[in-house]
């Protein structure tokens, strides 16, 4: 007989070892004996039952997507966007402020019907937006674009920010895959970002789908890494999150399985199942009984 032992594990980012500081997206929780390699262990599963995650991360982040590189008459210039959350008008204002500070005769404009950014150039200056810009996928271009009059970007301004969070764990070893480099990963759950900035994501799993077989037979420490779709650590800015896991362990019921026929009372066993010595004993008893009866 097989039975399942379910163990609820609650994690809060404020309780673990913070490997990337106030980012709170790479944390180790040092338990002891959560899962032991015992002889009755068949297999184990992990499920992310629910999590409460703050939308405290920004659309524009320093070192990730906040730089616009361009040349003005072959002179390299840079606009560094202040990290934070933007709408279309705020992005246009930030770009125009940057061009003004740099002394470049460029004015940006967002077409409301298409969501496309335009850059109007005056004075005959030659402007080239460079693909080395980390903000290029936000602004809407992917290769160098040059003009002396007007630059129209090919793609929409993308201020959606993070669309999905990946909860990963190296110690909770499982079989998962990602289209990023077409490689394996240690993802135990993906969480849609379905709330606006400064709100909270309340994720509840579909247990039948999210129950994941673990490849390891022992478990002491749980590591949690939370990344975005580009495999960047999420910066939660010191706002804590909570995750509830369920560790399900399938075990053999050894007591019942080891209860063999030779442990049963003799009178409950058919003759053909008895050991030879017991059969002989019964035969002698029967003879003695017959002698007494006679």
Beta strands, then each sheet from edge to edge (+ up, - down):
strand 1: 2-12
strand 2: 17-18
strand 3: 26-35
strand 4: 41-54
strand 5: 67-72
strand 6: 75-80
strand 7: 106-110
strand 8: 116-121
strand 9: 127-129
strand 10: 145-147
strand 11: 150-156
strand 12: 164-168
strand 13: 176-178
strand 14: 183-185
strand 15: 187-192
strand 16: 200-204
strand 17: 212-213
strand 18: 219-227
strand 19: 242-252
sheet 1: 1+ 19- 4+ 16-
sheet 2: 1+ 19- 4+ 17-
sheet 3: 2+ 3- 18+ 12- 15+
sheet 4: 6+ 5- 9+ 10-
sheet 5: 7+ 8- 11+
sheet 6: 13+ 14-
end
